């Protein structure tokens, strides 16, 4: 069921709200799914995850009063590293709540105001906030997952393989239990730039620059190595998009060569937009693959 079809009502005050005064807004959403016959989905919006707070680095939490020690999915939106918003989550929150996951959607700063390194640091700071406040939102800090679409997929992959970002926040790669990047073609930036028309190269240059050293540093594939504690990966990509298919397969192979559990899923009949919009729908095959992957990582 789409979140747009859910009836949302503001809650002015409740005992639960009173226990969580640090949260700026709470909404209750009546939600139905095959796994949760009827529950109230609580949406807590625009929580600052940095100090001092700023408007660009905030997150939304989707949880429920029933949640206790649930795994947590941190979602990173796309938008070419220059736009996008955490509110564009479509069916995802309801789907994750239905599978007993707390869902957190984050914003981050954009170019040209910051570099991609600083964006990735924003992601790491958001993960740190979720880790520290997991119990307060019904989650388990030892069961943190990250995922994202397009530019968000690149940022998710980078923070899950380059240990420097989480280390700066007092965490490690082992604190992430799984990563699901969705349809990006920049796991290896230099290779991508060599294989696309010059007009598209000019769209990437403001993001990654033209310095091969920086491009290499910002390429997730560069940081893949054995013994780092890199989490398992499920890499979703559009089946008939050649560059993301090639990059996804190459990145997965590099992960497997380093002893990391990794697989790809080619989404038939999707494009770069619909693979994201449809994620969370009950009849969506990439969604089924996603939740099967998450289930597999929780086997004790």
Secondary structure, DSSP 8 states (H G I E B T S, - for coil): --GGGS-EEE----HHHHHTTTSS-EEEEEE--SS-SSEEEEEEEEEE-SSS--TTSEEEEEEETT-SSEEEEEEE--STTT---TT--TTHHHHHHHTTEEEEEE----TTTS-HHHHHHHHHHHHHHHHHTTGGGTEEEEEEEEEEETHHHHHHHHHHH-HHHHHTTT--GGGEEEEEEES-S-SSHHHHHHTS-HHHHHHHHHHH-S-HHHHHHT-GGGG--TTS---EEEEEEETT-HHHHHHHHHHHHHHHHTT--EEEEEETT--TTHHHHTTT-TT-HHHHHHHHHHHHHT--
